[in-house]
Amino acid sequence: MANEITCDSFCPVSKALVFISKKWSIEIIRDMFFGKKRFKEFKENKPNLSNKVLSDCLKNLENNGIIQKKIINSAPISTEYYLTERGKALNKVIYELAVFALEDCDDDEYKEESTRIRIKQDFRETLQIDDQ
């Protein structure tokens, strides 16, 4: 087949997943788009996220150029995390995951079409998704 894509030695999807497939990575990236910057903010509403796992995840994202760590104060030490341009490029991925989940969601909370439309619009605006 002329249009057959083989991913034997290099698959762009597999390569991308290396950066974001660690547990909690997508949630942390999403949180950063929604304004969270600090370690304790990433832990909010994630009771199963341990300090060690979060720390490892942040290091992985930083090592792969998705986020940047900035020391704000040295005494006491205060750290904030920001998306790099590479990290910001994941905005469409996050948006499409949200839309995908909403379209097949059976939760009562999201049954109303108006609720789904509002959530999609919130994601669209926050992630700066254009209609192109």
C-alpha positions in Angstrom: 0.0 0.0 0.0 1.2 3.5 -0.9 -0.3 5.1 2.2 0.8 2.5 4.7 2.7 4.0 7.6 5.2 1.7 9.4 6.4 2.5 12.8 9.1 -0.1 13.2 12.0 2.1 14.1 10.3 5.5 14.6 6.7 6.2 15.3 5.9 9.8 16.1 2.9 8.8 18.3 5.1 6.5 20.3 7.8 9.1 20.6 5.3 11.7 21.9 3.8 9.2 24.4 7.2 8.8 26.0 7.0 12.5 27.2 3.4 12.4 28.4 2.4 8.8 29.2 3.7 8.8 32.8 0.9 8.7 35.2 -0.4 12.2 36.2 1.6 13.9 33.4 -1.5 14.9 31.4 -3.3 16.1 34.5 -0.3 18.2 35.6 0.0 19.8 32.1 -3.7 20.5 32.1 -3.5 22.1 35.5 -0.7 24.3 34.3 -2.8 25.5 31.4 -5.5 26.3 34.0 -3.0 28.4 36.1 -1.5 26.1 38.6 2.3 26.6 39.1 3.3 25.3 42.5 3.8 21.8 43.9 1.0 22.0 46.4 -1.4 23.2 43.7 -0.7 20.2 41.6 -1.7 18.0 44.6 -5.1 19.6 45.0 -8.0 17.2 44.4 -5.6 14.4 43.7 -5.5 12.3 47.0 -3.8 9.4 45.3 -0.9 11.5 44.1 2.1 11.1 46.4 4.8 13.7 46.8 7.4 11.3 45.4 5.3 10.5 42.3 4.6 14.2 41.7 8.2 15.1 42.1 9.3 12.4 39.7 6.6 13.4 37.2 7.7 17.1 37.3 11.4 16.1 36.8 10.4 13.9 33.8 8.4 16.7 32.3 11.3 19.1 32.9 13.9 16.7 31.5 11.8 16.3 28.3 11.4 20.1 27.8 7.7 20.2 28.5 8.0 22.4 31.6 10.5 24.8 33.2 11.2 25.0 36.9 11.9 28.5 38.3 13.2 29.2 41.8 11.2 32.2 43.0 12.7 32.6 46.5 15.8 31.1 48.0 14.9 31.3 51.7 12.6 29.7 52.2 12.8 28.0 48.9 9.9 28.6 46.6 9.5 27.0 43.2 7.1 27.5 40.3 6.7 25.5 37.2 5.8 26.9 33.7 5.0 25.3 30.4 7.7 25.7 27.8 6.8 26.4 24.2 7.0 22.7 23.6 4.6 22.2 26.5 2.2 24.8 25.2 2.1 22.9 21.9 0.1 20.2 23.8 -2.9 22.5 24.1 -4.7 20.8 21.2 -4.0 17.4 22.5 -5.5 18.3 25.9 -8.5 19.9 24.3 -9.2 16.9 22.0 -8.9 14.6 25.0 -11.5 16.7 26.9 -13.9 16.7 23.9 -13.4 13.0 23.4 -14.3 12.3 27.0 -17.3 14.6 27.1 -18.8 13.1 23.9 -19.0 9.7 25.5 -19.5 10.6 29.1 -22.4 9.0 31.0 -21.9 11.0 34.2 -25.1 12.7 35.4 -23.1 15.8 35.9 -22.4 16.1 32.2 -25.7 14.8 30.7 -27.0 18.3 29.8 -25.8 19.4 26.4 -25.5 23.0 27.7 -23.0 21.8 30.4 -20.9 20.0 27.8 -20.9 23.1 25.5 -19.9 25.3 28.4 -17.0 22.9 29.4 -15.8 22.7 25.8 -15.8 26.5 25.6 -13.9 26.8 28.9 -11.3 24.4 27.6 -11.2 26.2 24.2 -10.6 29.6 25.8 -8.1 28.5 28.5 -6.1 26.4 26.0 -6.3 29.1 23.4 -7.7 26.9 20.7 -8.5 28.7 17.5 -10.9 27.5 14.8 -8.3 27.0 12.2 
